[in-house]
Amino acid sequence: MDDRDERPGVKFKDADLIGIPLQIVIGERGLKENMIELKTRRTKQSIRVPLDHAVRDILKVYYEAE
């Protein structure tokens, strides 16, 4: 979890630099729609998933990214 007082772009860049394999983005706009965003470092894919299925989808994307 990156709770630094930085702009999102700085946090995303740093996550890429240190090799974080899966980013879980929880933003105000997504929460209003009950969605979160998952980004994989290897494929550069970004998908939105419903909060109701977040744990299942996070595990699925994580293991597919290995």
N, C-alpha and C positions, 0 to 999 in steps of 0.2 A: 504494500500500500504506500502510495506516495502522497503524503499529506503536507508537503512543503507549500509555502506560500509563493508559488510560481505559476506562470501562465501554463495552460494545458499543453501548448506546443513544446515548451521547454521540458515538461515531464515526459511527453511522448518521445522526444529526441533522446533524452537520457535513458529511457527504458530500452530503446533500440541499441544504444551504445553499450550498455552493460549486458545485453543479450537476454532480456526478459522474453520467454517464449510465447506467453499469452498475456495480453492486456485486457483487463475487464474494465470497461469505461462505464461509469454510472454518473449520468449527468441530469441536470434539472429537466431538460426537455424530454429526455427519454423516460424519466420517472413519471412525468405527467401522462405519458402514453403506456406506462407499466412495462417498459422495455429497458434492456441494457445492451451494450455493444461489446462484442468480443472481437479482438484483433489478434491474428497470429503473425509472428515475426517471420517465420519461414516462407509462408505463402503470400504474405501481405494482404490476406483476405480480412474483410471486416463484415461481420453479420450482426443483425439485431435479433435478440431473442426475448420472449416474454419473461417477466419476472417469475411467473408461475413455474417455468421450466428451467430457470437459471442454473441450478446445481447440475441437473442432468445434462444440459447443453454445454456447460463449462467443462465437465468431465469428458464429454464426447469430443469436443474440439481439442482439448488438451492432449488426449491420447492419440488422436489422429495427427497431431502436429509433431509427435515424437519421431 
